[in-house]
Amino acid sequence: MSEGAKGGDTPKRVRRWLIPAAIAAGAFVVLLAPWWGPAIMRQMSFFRVRRVEVVGVRYVDAREILDRLNVDTTESVWDDPSAWEARVAEHPLVQEVVIERNLPGTLVVRLVEHAPVALVPGNNGFRAFDARGVALPIDPAKVEVNAPILARPDGVLLRFLGEARTVAPSIYARLSEVRREIPSGELLFVLDSTPVRARADITLSRLADVELVEQDLARRKLRAAELDLRYRDQVIARLP
């Protein structure tokens, strides 16, 4: 009887060993899924590319992005997107690009563009410049560009405007013109229709001081004909 009892325990011990082993094997397979999963799904027609969405375009023609992408229905959404991203990133208006998949068959191309921060008059009309000082392939006669006018490309002012567009959009949206006075190098900003004089080393926080002065004048039902920021810790409001 004792020997029979020992023999009956053996299958139980085997089952107790097999259960954790099966769990471990399953976990191992799951952990490896990021490596073998796409390789298998890449061969399935269910995941062939059937649609491409381009997100984040304002100045870029989406058709140009599709041409650079050069994807057809023989390719899978599980293919490595790095080559596609590299081709799109060569577009002069593309600052950043990330390609995502929307299963089962859609690629989503998300763009960040090099945005124009100023318009500069040229021989054939206005040219759009970004914060890097690069002339962008944008025709303001065909595409609406809401940016202040500069008399000439000025790297310092273009960087300043790029920062203003990002950090102080309310101020940037009011700027219609920025001019560097010769020979002093002092600056003249036009906010809406109000001239604002400033030193060449003005900061965004200093330019924002005009809003407090304008609010104070508005409470008194007054409007400045000109604001002057050239004096340290003061804003001079010249009235009509």
C-alpha positions in Angstrom: 0.0 0.0 0.0 2.8 2.4 0.8 4.5 1.8 -2.5 1.2 2.5 -4.4 0.8 5.8 -2.5 4.3 6.9 -3.5 3.6 6.1 -7.2 0.4 8.2 -7.1 2.3 11.2 -5.8 4.5 11.3 -8.9 2.0 12.7 -11.4 1.1 15.4 -8.9 4.7 16.4 -8.5 5.1 16.5 -12.2 1.9 18.7 -12.6 3.2 21.0 -9.9 6.4 21.4 -11.8 4.8 21.8 -15.2 2.5 24.6 -14.2 5.2 27.1 -13.2 7.3 26.0 -16.2 4.4 26.7 -18.6 3.8 30.1 -17.0 7.5 30.9 -17.3 7.5 29.8 -21.0 4.5 31.9 -21.7 6.0 35.0 -20.1 9.2 34.4 -22.1 7.1 34.3 -25.3 5.3 37.5 -24.3 8.6 39.3 -23.6 9.9 38.4 -27.0 6.7 39.5 -28.8 8.1 43.0 -29.7 10.8 41.2 -31.7 8.9 38.4 -33.4 5.4 40.0 -33.5 6.1 42.7 -36.1 8.1 40.3 -38.2 5.1 37.9 -38.5 2.5 40.7 -38.9 4.6 42.4 -41.6 3.8 39.4 -43.8 0.1 39.6 -43.3 -2.0 41.4 -46.0 -4.3 42.6 -43.3 -1.6 45.2 -42.3 -0.8 46.5 -45.7 -0.7 50.3 -46.0 -4.1 51.4 -47.4 -4.3 55.0 -46.1 -1.8 57.8 -45.1 -2.8 60.8 -43.0 -0.6 63.9 -42.8 -1.1 65.8 -39.5 0.3 69.2 -38.6 0.6 70.8 -42.0 -0.2 74.5 -42.5 2.4 75.7 -45.0 3.5 72.4 -46.4 1.6 70.9 -49.3 0.5 67.4 -48.0 0.9 66.1 -51.6 4.6 66.9 -51.4 4.8 64.9 -48.2 3.1 61.9 -49.8 5.5 62.1 -52.8 8.5 62.0 -50.5 7.0 59.2 -48.4 6.7 57.1 -51.5 4.7 54.3 -49.8 2.5 51.9 -51.7 0.1 49.1 -50.8 2.9 46.4 -51.0 4.3 47.8 -47.8 3.2 47.1 -44.2 2.4 49.5 -41.4 4.8 47.3 -39.4 7.7 48.2 -41.6 10.5 50.2 -40.0 9.4 53.9 -40.5 12.9 55.4 -40.2 13.5 55.5 -44.0 10.2 57.1 -44.6 10.8 59.7 -41.8 14.3 60.5 -43.3 12.8 61.2 -46.7 10.1 63.5 -45.3 12.6 65.3 -43.0 14.5 66.4 -46.1 11.6 68.8 -47.0 12.8 72.4 -46.3 9.7 73.2 -44.3 9.8 70.1 -42.1 11.4 70.6 -38.6 10.3 67.3 -37.1 8.5 64.2 -38.3 7.2 61.1 -36.6 5.3 58.3 -38.3 2.9 56.3 -36.3 0.6 53.4 -37.2 -3.1 53.3 -36.8 -4.1 49.7 -37.2 -4.9 47.9 -39.3 -3.7 49.8 -42.4 -3.1 53.5 -41.8 0.1 55.5 -41.4 -0.1 58.8 -39.5 2.6 61.3 -40.5 2.9 63.9 -37.7 4.8 67.1 -38.7 6.3 70.1 -37.0 7.0 72.8 -39.5 9.6 75.5 -39.7 7.2 78.4 -39.1 7.7 81.9 -40.6 8.3 84.6 -38.0 8.8 87.6 -40.3 8.2 88.8 -43.8 11.0 90.6 -45.6 10.4 92.6 -48.9 12.3 91.4 -51.9 12.5 92.1 -55.6 9.6 89.8 -56.3 7.4 90.5 -53.3 7.7 89.4 -49.7 9.8 86.5 -48.5 9.0 84.5 -45.4 11.9 83.9 -42.9 12.0 81.6 -39.9 13.8 82.1 -36.5 17.0 80.5 -38.0 17.2 83.3 -40.5 16.4 80.9 -43.4 14.1 82.0 -46.2 11.3 79.5 -46.5 9.7 78.2 -49.7 6.4 79.9 -48.9 4.7 82.3 -51.2 2.7 84.8 -49.1 0.7 85.8 -52.1 -0.8 82.2 -52.1 -0.6 81.3 -48.4 -1.7 83.6 -45.6 1.3 84.4 -43.4 0.5 86.3 -40.2 3.9 87.7 -39.4 5.5 91.1 -38.8 7.5 92.9 -41.5 11.2 93.4 -41.3 13.0 95.8 -43.6 15.8 93.3 -44.2 16.9 89.8 -42.8 18.2 90.4 -39.3 19.4 87.3 -37.5 19.1 88.9 -34.0 15.6 90.1 -34.6 14.5 86.9 -36.3 15.6 84.9 -33.2 13.8 87.4 -31.0 10.6 87.1 -33.0 10.9 83.3 -33.0 11.1 83.3 -29.2 8.2 85.8 -29.0 6.1 83.6 -31.2 6.6 80.6 -28.8 6.9 82.3 -25.4 4.7 85.4 -25.8 2.2 84.7 -28.5 -0.1 87.5 -27.4 2.6 90.1 -27.9 3.8 88.4 -31.2 0.2 88.4 -32.6 0.1 92.2 -32.2 3.3 92.9 -34.0 2.9 94.3 -37.5 6.4 95.7 -38.0 9.9 95.7 -36.4 12.5 98.1 -37.5 16.1 98.7 -36.5 16.9 102.4 -36.5 20.1 103.5 -38.3 22.7 104.5 -37.0 21.7 104.1 -33.4 20.7 100.4 -33.6 17.6 101.1 -31.4 14.5 99.2 -32.3 11.0 100.3 -33.2 8.2 97.9 -32.7 4.6 98.5 -34.0 2.1 96.8 -31.7 -1.2 97.1 -33.4 -0.9 100.7 -34.5 1.2 101.9 -31.5 5.0 102.6 -32.0 7.1 101.2 -29.2 10.7 102.4 -29.0 13.3 100.1 -27.3 17.0 99.5 -26.9 18.8 97.0 -29.0 19.2 94.6 -26.0 15.5 94.5 -25.2 14.1 91.2 -23.7 10.7 89.7 -24.1 9.8 90.4 -20.5 10.7 94.0 -20.9 8.6 94.3 -24.1 5.7 92.8 -22.2 5.8 95.8 -19.8 3.8 97.7 -22.4 0.7 95.6 -21.7 0.6 96.8 -18.1 0.9 100.4 -19.2 -1.8 100.0 -21.8 -4.1 98.5 -19.2 -3.6 101.4 -16.9 -4.2 103.9 -19.7 -7.3 102.0 -20.7 -8.8 102.3 -17.2 -8.4 106.1 -17.6 -9.8 105.9 -21.1 -6.5 107.0 -22.6 -4.4 105.6 -25.5 -0.7 106.3 -26.0 0.5 107.7 -29.3 3.9 106.2 -28.6 5.5 104.0 -25.8 9.1 104.3 -25.0 11.1 101.5 -23.2 14.5 102.9 -23.6 14.7 104.1 -20.0 15.6 101.6 -17.3 12.6 100.5 -15.2 10.3 103.0 -16.8 7.8 103.0 -19.6 7.2 106.5 -21.0 3.7 106.9 -22.6 3.4 109.8 -24.9 -0.2 110.9 -25.4 -1.7 112.4 -28.5 
